[in-house]
Amino acid sequence: MGNRRRFLTVGGASLLGAFAGCSAPSDSQDTPTATETDEPTATETPSSTATPESAPPGADMLGGPESLQSSASVNALTLESDQGAGQFVFSPAVVWVQSGTTVTWNVKQGSHSITAYHPDNGAPLRVPEAASAFDSGVLSSGQTFEHTFETPGVYNYYCTPHRSFGMVGLVIVDGPRGGPGTTAPSEVGGTPAEHLTRLLELAGVKGAGGGGSANAYGWQAATWDSYWYSLYNMSTNISLSGNGVLFPHNEQQQEAFDKRVPAMLKHADVSKPPVVKPNLNMAPFTKGDPHFTQKPVFDAGDGRPDASTLAWDMSASSKVVSPSSVAWTHLKGVTWAKNFQAHFDVLPRSLAAKFRAQMLTTLAQIGIKATLVAGGPEGNGALTKGDSMELVSGFAPGKGTVVDATARPNHHSAMLWFLSDLRSLAENGWFGYVNPEPLIPAKKIGMLTDGMAKTTMNLFSPSDVVSAGSTRDLGQMLGAIGWYGTHAGSDSLRSRAAEYANALAAEVDANVESNGRVADGASNQAATQGAVGQGLLWASQVDGVDHAGLAEDVLAYLVEDLWDEEAGTYASGTGDSTYRITSRDAGDITGGINALEAVVGRDVKAQYARFFNQTFNRGRLQRAERPPSRDGSAEYTLPLPPKAGGEFGQAAVYNDAVEYDTGAGEWSTVDDTFTTAWGLYTANQDIWISQWGGDFFQGRGVPGESDTPPK
């Protein structure tokens, strides 16, 4: 089986497509063109290796069993792009030395560590058993680290910030000699295991054949895929599709745009936006048809996609905005703004991370102004009822009319979740993004958040939440209250949020059967279990709220009773012959698994990987993918957008629903429209469980765990 994620070792360099970033093919072929595969010159190349000159950094070797070195120098590099062994590499990646040799590591670009695979460093033992651990800590460009190797054997080591990218190396002292560092790295898993296996094979170390476990589709591959699919859904929606109210929308906004964007570019130290003619979406429509209406141009001549060729057919769009379509889209933008700030040292300059973060947070603020503050027919927010914070469920901007005046719990909880996270960003200095100045002061965002919380808690009793939807909606409301309760504007509001969360949990408890099954849920039982389980754990982050035990029972039913081993996915219900999984269902399940793994600590990694590979890849919940994540030798390869169906292809976004026939063992797409709220809801759940949610995105989506900007 091919490893889908070999391309992913490029890390941030492949985030170059849209304001949240993504690369793409420059024509309609199924394989990348030369412009996509050309390899820029490395920023640093080792001066002495024993491997052929063609060996890329990260796959090179110094010395050998017959030429042990008495000194060695290794460079820790951040390359301009993946040259075949990753973007973040040690070079030479393998060094052979005599015992007593001091090896020196030089950090050339970015920030790296030199850390032994040793339990003292929180890693499996992959150094000689008699050897002690070593760890440089994270070093900056220009710093060095030395370690003297006395004990013979094979030492496996890694860079802490870039371990999941596969930044690993070997030091072989006096020869292999057996031991933990020479065995198949199955206990490591994912991309690091793949790279260690490659280096052990390069060195000719026996016993490291791997047995296939390192290359199987596992947690690393699944969470990388979730990262990329999250990225594609968000960037398509917010800067390419045109499926919404676009910014600038009028003459006044155009003037602001003309003034603001140059200031953003100057602050970010880049010369131009990463998309040609972007369709900046400040208020996304609820539904759209992702088929392209003309031949897509993903490379307009300078590596940037031309969004004017990527817009969807507006005759097939709902042309209606909902609170959920706005909230989940811009929550994803907030998540990325926080994430980018944390990784300037690992993201390439060409990514223009500061610019992207400023644009995403700007669009979020503009969306709030239009939908909550002003922009409606009466000078109020387009989605608010008069002067209150009660939300309508649908507004048609083109007509200036409300099309669904009913207030619904899921819309309120989505907006509260988003505002609470935006408050976290704003009240923590916008994580450094203050040029240009924010459009809405942090104090105003706080007032809106508190107002939305009070309105929501007043409008919907826990039983109202169920009667308006299902017990699944209790889970989403609990998640939102978890976020609000950790960001409430006063002690009294925090206390009220805790009381409300406990009342919601009591309603859950009243509907939970002895085996952990939640009654009166959605048609997909697995989705109900996931949403409620995550909600209970998220709400339990609020002082005075603790329903972790109930959450464990609920999630145990998901991973034990509803797991279908033969299908490799979760049953929509015990005894069902057909499993229907919508984009929202997939997000609920992902959220539950993320909470179970991240908060409870239960090992469900292998199960999640199988679920993702079967449902998103084989089942085609994701309809297409882009070159940075595509591997034609993978078990289930998705097409590139131009080959994804229709005359000109389809965007790389989620289908609305797929089904699995247990009798035939076959998957089918049953709804190929794009539902914005649920596609972006799942995109948020994807990023929290993804590798950016592991080693790179702080907090895994847990309330209160991603509030402090990195130092």
C-alpha positions as CSV (number, residue, x, y, z in Angstrom):
1,M,0.0,0.0,0.0
2,G,1.4,3.4,-0.9
3,N,1.7,6.0,1.8
4,R,-0.7,8.9,1.0
5,R,1.3,11.3,3.1
6,R,4.7,11.2,1.4
7,F,3.8,14.7,0.0
8,L,2.9,15.9,3.4
9,T,6.4,16.2,4.6
10,V,6.5,19.5,2.7
11,G,4.5,20.9,5.6
12,G,3.6,24.5,5.3
13,A,5.2,25.0,1.9
14,S,2.2,23.4,0.3
15,L,-0.3,25.7,1.9
16,L,0.1,28.2,-0.9
17,G,-3.3,28.1,-2.6
18,A,-5.8,30.4,-0.9
19,F,-6.1,32.6,2.1
20,A,-6.1,29.5,4.3
21,G,-3.8,28.1,1.7
22,C,-3.7,25.2,-0.7
23,S,-1.6,24.3,-3.8
24,A,-3.4,23.0,-6.9
25,P,-2.8,21.5,-10.4
26,S,-2.1,24.0,-13.2
27,D,-4.1,21.9,-15.7
28,S,-6.6,19.1,-15.9
29,Q,-4.2,16.2,-15.8
30,D,-4.3,13.6,-13.1
31,T,-0.7,14.1,-12.2
32,P,1.1,17.3,-11.2
33,T,2.7,19.3,-13.9
34,A,6.4,20.2,-14.1
35,T,5.7,23.5,-12.4
36,E,4.4,21.6,-9.4
37,T,7.2,19.1,-9.1
38,D,10.2,21.3,-9.9
39,E,12.4,21.3,-6.8
40,P,13.9,24.6,-5.7
41,T,17.5,24.7,-4.6
42,A,18.0,23.8,-0.9
43,T,18.9,26.6,1.4
44,E,21.7,24.4,2.7
45,T,23.5,21.4,1.4
46,P,25.9,19.2,3.3
47,S,29.5,19.4,2.1
48,S,30.4,15.8,2.8
49,T,28.3,12.6,2.3
50,A,29.1,9.1,1.4
51,T,25.9,8.8,-0.7
52,P,25.6,9.9,-4.3
53,E,25.3,13.6,-4.9
54,S,21.8,13.1,-6.0
55,A,20.7,12.0,-2.5
56,P,18.5,14.8,-1.2
57,P,19.1,16.4,2.2
58,G,17.4,14.2,4.8
59,A,18.3,11.0,2.8
60,D,22.1,11.4,2.8
61,M,24.8,9.6,4.8
62,L,28.2,10.5,6.2
63,G,30.7,7.7,6.5
64,G,29.9,4.0,6.7
65,P,30.8,0.7,8.4
66,E,34.2,0.8,6.9
67,S,34.7,4.6,7.3
68,L,33.8,5.5,10.9
69,Q,34.2,9.3,11.5
70,S,36.2,10.8,14.4
71,S,34.1,14.0,14.1
72,A,30.9,14.9,12.5
73,S,28.7,17.9,11.8
74,V,25.0,17.8,11.0
75,N,22.9,20.6,9.8
76,A,19.3,21.1,11.0
77,L,17.5,22.6,7.9
78,T,14.3,24.1,6.8
79,L,14.3,23.7,3.1
80,E,12.4,25.9,0.6
81,S,10.5,22.8,-0.4
82,D,10.5,19.0,-0.1
83,Q,13.4,17.7,-2.2
84,G,12.5,14.0,-1.7
85,A,12.9,13.4,2.1
86,G,10.9,16.2,3.6
87,Q,11.1,19.9,4.1
88,F,12.4,19.8,7.7
89,V,15.5,17.6,7.7
90,F,18.8,16.7,9.4
91,S,21.7,16.5,6.8
92,P,23.5,14.2,6.7
93,A,20.6,12.2,8.0
94,V,22.9,9.3,8.9
95,V,26.4,9.6,10.4
96,W,28.7,6.7,11.2
97,V,31.2,7.6,14.0
98,Q,33.7,6.0,16.4
99,S,32.9,5.7,20.1
100,G,34.0,8.8,21.9
101,T,33.2,11.1,18.9
102,T,31.5,14.4,19.5
103,V,28.8,15.2,17.0
104,T,27.9,18.9,16.4
105,W,24.5,20.0,15.2
106,N,24.1,23.4,13.5
107,V,20.7,25.0,13.3
108,K,20.7,26.7,9.9
109,Q,17.1,27.9,9.5
110,G,14.1,28.0,11.7
111,S,13.8,26.4,15.1
112,H,14.8,22.8,15.8
113,S,15.7,20.4,18.5
114,I,18.0,17.3,18.7
115,T,16.1,14.9,20.9
116,A,16.8,11.2,21.5
117,Y,14.1,8.6,21.1
118,H,14.1,7.8,24.9
119,P,11.4,7.4,27.5
120,D,13.0,10.3,29.4
121,N,12.0,12.4,26.5
122,G,8.5,10.9,26.3
123,A,9.4,8.7,23.3
124,P,9.9,5.0,22.7
125,L,13.4,3.7,23.5
126,R,15.4,3.7,20.2
127,V,18.9,4.2,21.5
128,P,21.3,1.6,23.0
129,E,19.9,0.4,26.3
130,A,23.0,1.4,28.2
131,A,23.0,4.9,26.7
132,S,21.5,8.0,28.4
133,A,19.0,10.4,26.8
134,F,20.0,13.6,25.2
135,D,17.8,16.6,24.3
136,S,19.0,20.0,23.1
137,G,15.7,21.8,23.7
138,V,14.4,23.9,20.9
139,L,17.2,26.0,19.4
140,S,17.0,29.0,17.1
141,S,18.8,29.7,13.8
142,G,22.6,30.0,14.4
143,Q,22.7,28.0,17.6
144,T,24.5,24.7,17.9
145,F,24.4,21.5,20.1
146,E,27.0,18.9,20.8
147,H,26.8,15.4,22.2
148,T,29.6,12.9,22.8
149,F,28.7,9.3,21.9
150,E,30.4,6.7,24.1
151,T,28.1,3.6,24.0
152,P,28.2,1.7,20.7
153,G,25.0,1.1,18.8
154,V,22.3,2.9,16.7
155,Y,20.8,6.1,18.1
156,N,17.5,7.3,16.6
157,Y,16.7,11.0,17.2
158,Y,14.2,13.6,16.1
159,C,13.3,17.3,16.1
160,T,10.5,18.0,18.6
161,P,8.7,20.8,16.6
162,H,8.9,18.8,13.4
163,R,8.7,15.2,14.6
164,S,5.4,14.5,12.9
165,F,6.8,15.9,9.6
166,G,9.4,13.0,9.8
167,M,12.4,15.1,10.8
168,V,14.5,12.3,12.2
169,G,18.1,11.1,12.0
170,L,20.5,8.3,13.0
171,V,23.9,8.3,14.7
172,I,25.6,4.9,14.4
173,V,28.5,4.4,16.8
174,D,31.0,1.6,16.0
175,G,28.4,-0.3,14.0
176,P,24.8,-1.4,14.6
177,R,25.3,-4.0,17.4
178,G,21.6,-4.8,17.5
179,G,19.4,-3.1,20.1
180,P,16.2,-1.0,20.1
181,G,17.4,1.5,17.5
182,T,17.8,-1.2,14.9
183,T,14.3,-2.7,15.0
184,A,11.3,-1.9,12.9
185,P,9.9,1.5,14.3
186,S,6.3,0.2,14.6
187,E,6.0,1.8,18.0
188,V,6.7,5.2,16.4
189,G,4.2,5.0,13.6
190,G,3.3,7.4,10.8
191,T,5.7,9.6,8.9
192,P,8.5,9.4,11.5
193,A,8.4,5.6,11.3
194,E,8.5,5.7,7.5
195,H,11.5,8.0,7.5
196,L,13.4,6.0,10.2
197,T,12.8,2.9,8.2
198,R,14.2,4.5,5.1
199,L,17.3,5.7,7.0
200,L,17.9,2.3,8.5
201,E,17.6,0.7,5.1
202,L,20.0,3.3,3.7
203,A,22.5,2.4,6.4
204,G,22.0,-1.3,5.7
205,V,20.9,-2.0,9.2
206,K,19.3,-5.5,9.4
207,G,16.2,-6.2,11.4
208,A,14.4,-3.0,10.4
209,G,12.3,-4.4,7.6
210,G,9.2,-3.0,9.2
211,G,6.7,-5.7,8.4
212,G,4.6,-3.2,6.7
213,S,3.3,-1.6,9.9
214,A,5.1,1.7,9.3
215,N,3.6,2.1,5.9
216,A,0.0,1.1,6.7
217,Y,-2.7,3.7,6.7
218,G,-2.7,4.7,10.3
219,W,-3.3,7.6,12.7
220,Q,-0.6,9.7,11.2
221,A,-2.0,9.3,7.6
222,A,-5.6,9.8,8.7
223,T,-4.9,12.9,10.8
224,W,-2.8,14.4,7.9
225,D,-5.7,13.7,5.6
226,S,-8.1,15.4,8.0
227,Y,-5.7,18.4,8.0
228,W,-5.6,18.7,4.3
229,Y,-9.3,18.1,3.7
230,S,-10.1,20.7,6.4
231,L,-7.9,23.1,4.6
232,Y,-9.4,22.5,1.2
233,N,-13.0,22.9,2.5
234,M,-12.2,26.2,4.3
235,S,-10.1,27.8,1.6
236,T,-12.5,26.9,-1.2
237,N,-15.4,28.3,0.8
238,I,-13.8,31.6,1.9
239,S,-11.8,32.7,-1.1
240,L,-12.6,30.7,-4.2
241,S,-16.2,29.5,-4.5
242,G,-18.0,32.8,-4.6
243,N,-20.9,31.1,-2.8
244,G,-21.9,33.9,-0.5
245,V,-21.9,37.7,0.1
246,L,-18.5,38.8,-1.1
247,F,-16.2,41.5,0.3
248,P,-15.9,44.2,-0.9
249,H,-19.7,44.3,-1.4
250,N,-20.3,48.0,-2.0
251,E,-18.4,51.2,-2.8
252,Q,-17.7,52.0,0.9
253,Q,-16.3,48.5,1.4
254,Q,-14.2,48.8,-1.8
255,E,-12.6,52.0,-0.4
256,A,-11.8,50.2,2.9
257,F,-10.5,47.2,0.9
258,D,-8.2,49.4,-1.2
259,K,-6.8,50.9,2.0
260,R,-6.7,47.9,4.2
261,V,-5.1,45.2,1.9
262,P,-1.9,47.2,1.1
263,A,-1.5,47.8,4.8
264,M,-1.9,44.1,5.5
265,L,0.7,43.2,2.8
266,K,3.1,45.8,4.2
267,H,2.7,44.4,7.7
268,A,3.2,40.9,6.4
269,D,6.2,41.8,4.3
270,V,4.8,40.3,1.1
271,S,4.1,42.0,-2.2
272,K,0.8,40.4,-3.3
273,P,-2.1,38.2,-2.1
274,P,-1.7,34.5,-2.7
275,V,-4.9,34.3,-4.9
276,V,-5.7,36.2,-8.1
277,K,-9.1,37.9,-8.1
278,P,-10.2,36.2,-4.8
279,N,-13.9,35.7,-4.0
280,L,-13.6,36.8,-0.4
281,N,-16.6,35.4,1.4
282,M,-17.8,37.4,4.4
283,A,-21.3,35.7,4.7
284,P,-21.4,32.2,3.1
285,F,-24.6,30.9,1.6
286,T,-26.1,27.8,3.1
287,K,-25.8,25.5,0.0
288,G,-23.9,25.4,-3.2
289,D,-23.0,23.2,-6.2
290,P,-19.2,22.7,-6.2
291,H,-19.1,21.9,-10.0
292,F,-16.9,24.4,-11.9
293,T,-18.5,26.4,-14.6
294,Q,-15.4,26.8,-16.7
295,K,-11.9,25.3,-17.0
296,P,-10.3,26.0,-13.7
297,V,-7.0,27.9,-13.6
298,F,-5.0,26.8,-10.6
299,D,-1.8,28.5,-11.7
300,A,-2.2,31.9,-13.3
301,G,1.4,32.0,-14.3
302,D,3.0,32.8,-11.0
303,G,1.8,29.8,-8.9
304,R,-1.4,31.5,-7.7
305,P,-4.9,30.2,-8.5
306,D,-7.2,32.5,-10.4
307,A,-10.4,32.5,-8.3
308,S,-12.4,34.0,-11.1
309,T,-12.2,30.6,-12.9
310,L,-13.1,28.7,-9.7
311,A,-16.5,30.2,-8.8
312,W,-19.5,28.0,-8.6
313,D,-22.7,28.2,-10.5
314,M,-24.8,30.7,-8.5
315,S,-28.0,29.6,-10.2
316,A,-27.7,26.4,-8.1
317,S,-26.9,28.3,-4.9
318,S,-29.4,28.8,-2.1
319,K,-28.5,32.5,-1.9
320,V,-29.5,32.3,1.8
321,V,-27.3,33.0,4.8
322,S,-27.7,31.3,8.1
323,P,-26.1,31.8,11.5
324,S,-24.4,28.4,11.2
325,S,-23.0,29.0,7.7
326,V,-21.4,32.2,9.0
327,A,-20.3,30.9,12.4
328,W,-18.6,27.6,11.4
329,T,-16.8,29.3,8.4
330,H,-15.3,32.1,10.4
331,L,-14.6,29.9,13.4
332,K,-12.3,28.0,11.0
333,G,-10.7,31.3,10.1
334,V,-10.1,32.1,13.8
335,T,-8.5,28.7,14.3
336,W,-6.1,29.2,11.5
337,A,-5.2,32.7,12.7
338,K,-4.2,31.3,16.0
339,N,-2.4,28.5,14.3
340,F,-0.3,30.6,11.9
341,Q,1.0,32.8,14.7
342,A,2.4,29.7,16.4
343,H,4.4,28.6,13.4
344,F,6.2,31.5,11.8
345,D,9.5,29.5,12.3
346,V,8.2,26.4,10.4
347,L,6.1,28.0,7.7
348,P,7.9,29.3,4.6
349,R,8.1,33.0,3.9
350,S,6.1,32.6,0.7
351,L,3.1,31.4,2.7
352,A,2.6,35.0,4.0
353,A,1.1,33.6,7.2
354,K,0.6,37.1,8.7
355,F,-1.3,38.3,5.7
356,R,-3.6,35.3,5.7
357,A,-4.3,35.5,9.4
358,Q,-5.1,39.2,9.1
359,M,-7.5,38.6,6.1
360,L,-9.2,35.7,7.9
361,T,-9.8,37.7,11.1
362,T,-10.9,40.7,9.0
363,L,-13.5,38.6,7.2
364,A,-14.7,37.3,10.5
365,Q,-15.2,40.8,11.8
366,I,-16.9,42.0,8.6
367,G,-19.2,38.9,8.8
368,I,-20.1,39.8,12.4
369,K,-20.9,43.4,11.4
370,A,-23.1,42.3,8.6
371,T,-25.0,39.6,10.4
372,L,-25.1,40.7,14.0
373,V,-24.5,44.5,14.2
374,A,-25.7,46.1,10.9
375,G,-26.5,45.0,7.4
376,G,-30.1,44.1,7.8
377,P,-33.1,45.9,6.3
378,E,-33.7,47.8,9.5
379,G,-30.1,48.8,10.3
380,N,-29.8,45.8,12.7
381,G,-27.8,42.7,12.0
382,A,-29.1,40.7,9.0
383,L,-29.6,37.6,11.2
384,T,-30.9,39.3,14.4
385,K,-34.4,40.1,15.4
386,G,-34.6,43.9,15.9
387,D,-32.4,45.1,18.7
388,S,-32.2,41.6,20.4
389,M,-29.6,38.9,19.9
390,E,-32.2,36.4,18.9
391,L,-31.2,34.9,15.6
392,V,-33.4,34.1,12.6
393,S,-32.5,30.9,10.8
394,G,-32.3,32.3,7.2
395,F,-31.8,35.6,5.5
396,A,-31.7,36.2,1.7
397,P,-29.3,39.2,1.1
398,G,-30.3,39.7,-2.5
399,K,-33.9,40.3,-1.5
400,G,-33.2,41.8,1.9
401,T,-35.7,39.5,3.5
402,V,-35.9,37.0,6.3
403,V,-36.8,33.6,4.8
404,D,-36.9,31.6,8.1
405,A,-37.7,33.6,11.2
406,T,-37.6,30.7,13.6
407,A,-34.8,30.8,16.2
408,R,-33.2,27.3,16.5
409,P,-30.8,26.0,19.1
410,N,-28.1,24.7,16.6
411,H,-27.8,28.1,15.0
412,H,-27.4,29.8,18.4
413,S,-24.9,27.3,19.7
414,A,-22.8,27.6,16.5
415,M,-22.7,31.4,16.8
416,L,-21.9,31.3,20.5
417,W,-19.1,28.8,19.9
418,F,-17.6,31.1,17.2
419,L,-17.9,34.3,19.2
420,S,-16.3,32.7,22.3
421,D,-13.3,31.6,20.3
422,L,-13.1,35.0,18.6
423,R,-13.2,36.6,22.0
424,S,-10.3,34.4,23.0
425,L,-8.3,35.7,19.9
426,A,-9.2,39.3,20.4
427,E,-8.7,39.5,24.2
428,N,-5.3,37.9,23.8
429,G,-3.9,40.7,21.6
430,W,-5.3,39.2,18.4
431,F,-2.3,36.9,18.7
432,G,-0.1,39.7,17.3
433,Y,-2.3,40.7,14.4
434,V,-3.0,44.4,15.1
435,N,-2.0,46.1,11.8
436,P,-4.3,47.2,10.4
437,E,-6.3,47.9,13.6
438,P,-9.2,45.5,14.3
439,L,-12.6,46.5,12.9
440,I,-14.4,45.5,16.1
441,P,-12.8,46.3,19.4
442,A,-12.2,43.3,21.7
443,K,-14.6,44.9,24.3
444,K,-17.4,45.0,21.7
445,I,-16.7,41.3,20.7
446,G,-17.0,40.5,24.4
447,M,-20.3,42.3,24.7
448,L,-21.7,40.4,21.7
449,T,-20.5,37.1,23.1
450,D,-22.1,37.7,26.5
451,G,-25.3,39.0,24.8
452,M,-25.5,35.9,22.6
453,A,-24.9,33.6,25.7
454,K,-27.6,35.3,27.7
455,T,-30.1,35.2,24.8
456,T,-29.3,31.6,24.1
457,M,-29.7,30.4,27.7
458,N,-33.0,32.4,28.0
459,L,-34.5,31.2,24.8
460,F,-33.8,27.5,25.1
461,S,-34.3,25.3,28.1
462,P,-32.6,21.9,27.8
463,S,-35.9,20.2,26.9
464,D,-36.4,22.9,24.2
465,V,-33.1,22.0,22.6
466,V,-34.3,18.4,22.2
467,S,-37.8,19.2,21.0
468,A,-36.4,21.7,18.4
469,G,-34.0,19.1,17.1
470,S,-32.7,16.0,18.8
471,T,-30.5,15.0,21.7
472,R,-27.6,15.4,19.3
473,D,-28.2,19.2,19.5
474,L,-27.7,18.9,23.3
475,G,-24.1,17.9,22.4
476,Q,-23.5,20.9,20.2
477,M,-25.0,23.2,22.8
478,L,-22.8,21.7,25.5
479,G,-19.8,22.2,23.4
480,A,-20.7,25.9,22.8
481,I,-21.3,26.4,26.5
482,G,-18.0,24.8,27.3
483,W,-16.3,27.4,25.1
484,Y,-18.4,30.2,26.5
485,G,-18.1,29.2,30.1
486,T,-14.3,29.4,29.9
487,H,-14.5,32.8,28.2
488,A,-17.5,34.5,30.0
489,G,-17.2,38.2,30.8
490,S,-18.0,37.9,34.5
491,D,-18.1,35.5,37.4
492,S,-21.9,35.6,37.4
493,L,-22.1,34.7,33.8
494,R,-19.5,31.9,34.3
495,S,-21.7,30.6,37.1
496,R,-24.8,30.8,35.0
497,A,-23.1,29.0,32.1
498,A,-22.1,26.2,34.6
499,E,-25.7,25.9,35.8
500,Y,-27.0,25.7,32.2
501,A,-24.4,23.1,31.3
502,N,-25.3,21.0,34.2
503,A,-29.0,21.3,33.2
504,L,-28.1,20.2,29.7
505,A,-26.1,17.3,31.0
506,A,-29.1,16.3,33.2
507,E,-31.2,16.2,30.1
508,V,-28.6,14.0,28.4
509,D,-28.5,11.7,31.4
510,A,-32.3,11.3,31.3
511,N,-32.0,10.1,27.7
512,V,-29.0,7.7,28.2
513,E,-29.7,4.0,28.4
514,S,-27.8,1.6,30.6
515,N,-25.4,0.7,27.8
516,G,-24.5,4.3,27.0
517,R,-26.8,4.7,24.0
518,V,-28.3,8.2,23.8
519,A,-32.0,8.0,22.9
520,D,-34.0,10.4,20.7
521,G,-31.0,11.3,18.7
522,A,-30.3,12.0,15.0
523,S,-31.0,9.3,12.4
524,N,-27.3,8.5,12.6
525,Q,-26.7,7.1,16.1
526,A,-22.9,7.3,15.9
527,A,-23.2,11.0,15.2
528,T,-25.4,11.5,18.2
529,Q,-23.0,9.6,20.5
530,G,-20.0,11.6,19.1
531,A,-21.7,15.0,19.5
532,V,-23.0,14.4,23.0
533,G,-19.8,12.8,24.2
534,Q,-17.6,15.7,23.0
535,G,-20.1,18.2,24.3
536,L,-20.1,16.7,27.8
537,L,-16.3,16.7,27.9
538,W,-16.0,20.3,26.5
539,A,-18.5,21.5,29.0
540,S,-16.6,19.8,31.8
541,Q,-13.8,22.3,31.3
542,V,-16.0,24.9,33.0
543,D,-15.6,25.3,36.7
544,G,-18.4,23.5,38.5
545,V,-19.1,21.1,35.6
546,D,-17.9,17.5,35.6
547,H,-19.6,14.9,33.4
548,A,-16.6,13.0,32.2
549,G,-18.0,9.7,33.5
550,L,-21.2,10.1,31.5
551,A,-19.2,11.1,28.5
552,E,-17.0,8.0,28.7
553,D,-20.2,5.8,28.8
554,V,-21.6,7.6,25.7
555,L,-18.4,7.4,23.7
556,A,-17.8,3.8,24.7
557,Y,-21.1,2.9,23.0
558,L,-19.7,4.7,19.9
559,V,-16.4,2.9,19.7
560,E,-17.6,-0.5,21.0
561,D,-21.2,-1.1,20.0
562,L,-21.4,0.9,16.8
563,W,-18.0,0.1,15.3
564,D,-18.4,-2.2,12.3
565,E,-15.1,-3.9,11.9
566,E,-15.9,-5.4,8.5
567,A,-17.1,-2.1,7.1
568,G,-14.4,-0.1,8.7
569,T,-16.9,2.6,9.8
570,Y,-19.5,3.3,12.4
571,A,-23.0,1.9,12.0
572,S,-25.7,4.5,11.8
573,G,-27.6,2.2,14.2
574,T,-27.4,-1.4,15.4
575,G,-29.1,-3.6,12.8
576,D,-29.0,-1.1,10.0
577,S,-28.3,-2.5,6.6
578,T,-27.4,0.8,5.1
579,Y,-25.3,3.5,6.9
580,R,-26.1,7.0,5.8
581,I,-23.3,9.5,6.8
582,T,-23.7,13.2,6.2
583,S,-21.0,15.8,6.4
584,R,-22.4,16.8,9.8
585,D,-22.5,13.2,11.0
586,A,-18.8,12.8,10.1
587,G,-18.0,15.9,12.1
588,D,-19.9,14.7,15.1
589,I,-18.1,11.3,15.0
590,T,-14.7,13.0,14.5
591,G,-15.4,15.3,17.5
592,G,-16.3,12.4,19.7
593,I,-13.2,10.5,18.8
594,N,-11.0,13.5,19.2
595,A,-12.5,14.2,22.7
596,L,-12.1,10.5,23.7
597,E,-8.5,10.4,22.6
598,A,-7.4,13.9,23.7
599,V,-9.3,14.3,27.0
600,V,-10.0,10.8,28.2
601,G,-6.8,9.3,26.9
602,R,-8.4,6.2,25.3
603,D,-6.4,4.7,22.4
604,V,-8.7,4.8,19.5
605,K,-6.2,5.8,16.9
606,A,-6.3,2.7,14.8
607,Q,-10.1,2.7,14.7
608,Y,-10.2,6.4,13.7
609,A,-7.7,5.8,10.9
610,R,-9.8,3.0,9.5
611,F,-13.0,5.1,9.8
612,F,-11.4,8.0,8.0
613,N,-9.9,5.9,5.2
614,Q,-13.1,4.0,4.5
615,T,-15.6,6.9,4.9
616,F,-13.7,10.0,3.6
617,N,-11.5,8.3,1.1
618,R,-13.1,5.1,-0.2
619,G,-16.6,6.4,0.6
620,R,-15.8,9.7,-1.2
621,L,-17.2,11.9,1.5
622,Q,-14.4,14.1,0.3
623,R,-15.0,14.4,-3.4
624,A,-11.5,15.4,-4.6
625,E,-8.1,16.4,-3.3
626,R,-5.2,18.6,-4.4
627,P,-1.6,17.7,-5.2
628,P,-0.1,18.3,-1.8
629,S,-2.0,15.4,-0.3
630,R,-2.5,13.2,-3.3
631,D,-0.6,9.9,-3.8
632,G,-1.7,7.9,-6.8
633,S,-0.4,4.7,-5.2
634,A,-2.6,5.1,-2.1
635,E,-5.2,2.4,-1.3
636,Y,-8.1,4.8,-2.0
637,T,-7.0,7.7,-4.2
638,L,-9.3,10.7,-4.8
639,P,-9.2,12.5,-8.1
640,L,-7.8,16.0,-8.7
641,P,-10.6,18.6,-9.0
642,P,-10.6,18.8,-12.8
643,K,-11.2,15.0,-12.9
644,A,-13.8,14.9,-10.1
645,G,-16.9,14.8,-12.4
646,G,-18.8,17.2,-14.6
647,E,-17.6,19.0,-17.6
648,F,-14.9,21.0,-15.8
649,G,-14.5,19.1,-12.5
650,Q,-15.5,19.8,-8.9
651,A,-13.9,21.6,-6.0
652,A,-12.1,19.7,-3.3
653,V,-14.9,19.9,-0.7
654,Y,-17.2,17.5,1.1
655,N,-20.2,15.8,-0.4
656,D,-23.3,16.3,1.7
657,A,-24.0,12.6,2.2
658,V,-22.7,9.1,1.4
659,E,-24.1,5.7,2.1
660,Y,-22.6,2.2,2.8
661,D,-24.5,-0.9,1.8
662,T,-23.5,-3.6,4.3
663,G,-24.8,-6.4,2.0
664,A,-22.9,-5.3,-1.1
665,G,-20.0,-3.9,0.8
666,E,-20.2,-0.8,-1.4
667,W,-20.2,3.0,-0.9
668,S,-22.2,5.5,-2.9
669,T,-22.6,9.3,-3.0
670,V,-26.3,10.1,-2.4
671,D,-26.1,13.9,-2.1
672,D,-23.4,15.8,-4.0
673,T,-24.3,19.3,-2.9
674,F,-22.3,21.3,-0.5
675,T,-23.9,22.3,2.8
676,T,-21.7,25.1,4.1
677,A,-22.5,24.8,7.8
678,W,-21.9,21.1,8.1
679,G,-18.9,21.1,5.7
680,L,-17.2,23.8,7.7
681,Y,-18.3,22.3,11.1
682,T,-16.6,19.1,10.1
683,A,-13.6,21.1,8.8
684,N,-13.2,22.5,12.3
685,Q,-13.4,19.1,13.9
686,D,-10.9,17.8,11.3
687,I,-8.3,20.5,12.2
688,W,-8.7,19.8,16.0
689,I,-7.9,16.1,15.5
690,S,-5.4,16.6,12.8
691,Q,-1.6,16.6,13.2
692,W,-1.9,20.4,13.5
693,G,-4.2,19.4,16.4
694,G,-1.5,17.1,17.8
695,D,2.0,18.4,17.6
696,F,1.2,21.8,16.0
697,F,-2.2,23.2,16.9
698,Q,-2.4,23.8,20.6
699,G,-5.4,22.6,22.5
700,R,-7.1,20.0,20.2
701,G,-10.2,22.3,20.2
702,V,-10.6,21.8,24.0
703,P,-12.1,25.0,25.5
704,G,-9.5,27.2,27.2
705,E,-6.5,25.3,25.8
706,S,-5.6,27.7,22.9
707,D,-6.0,31.1,24.5
708,T,-2.4,32.1,25.1
709,P,-0.3,33.3,22.1
710,P,3.0,31.5,21.8
711,K,6.0,33.2,23.2
